[in-house]
Amino acid sequence: MIKREDYFNRQIQLWQENRQNLLQNKKIAIIGAGGLGCSLAYSLGTSGIGNIDIVDFDTVSLHNIHRQIAFTLKDENRPKVEVVIEVLKSKNPFLDTNAYCMNFEEFRVLNNKYDLILDATDNLYTRENIDKYAKDTDTPWIYGSVEEFNGQVCFFDKASFEIFNISEHKPAGITAPMVMHIASLQANLALRYLANLPIVKDKLYYLYFNSEGELITQKFNMPI
């Protein structure tokens, strides 16, 4: 039998068993099982969070696989959430996880309760609806987006997503490492929050590579 203290040994070394035990009682939702969602599921699904629900209505396409790390060629045309859930169950025996194969509008009417919501979607309209749902249920959420060699992350608490210009926008292209980088930042913010460690809220982090290949990080306080 696998022992919890052995499985999470490195994190327990980091913050002791009491803080690790805090995570077991937390419940989060990841909205989207694409590039960001796969990476979030990998990092948070093996962190000790007790319950993770994943929401996505889409199936795996060939062009997804290069950057959506949960999928292989044999998964083409399968529902994304089913594949991600299978992977998580194979990696972590201490996780309770559920797949919701539906869009966010269908999901929100279920009125599930969460400690934190993570945005892993690819359009501004859904993020606006996540923000409204989060405000209605008094739930913080973490925004993430990627395009080309740049990305954005923000832990939304009091600030409103309405500051963004909500419009239909398709990414010009996406690099796989930047997807993983932004998801990693989201996951770190999530873990610090859920483990009751200090975290800066309502600040937008904008990361990009300039023309000379230098990684730049800019920070913007979001109006409340």
Disulfide bonds with the S-S distance in Angstrom:
none
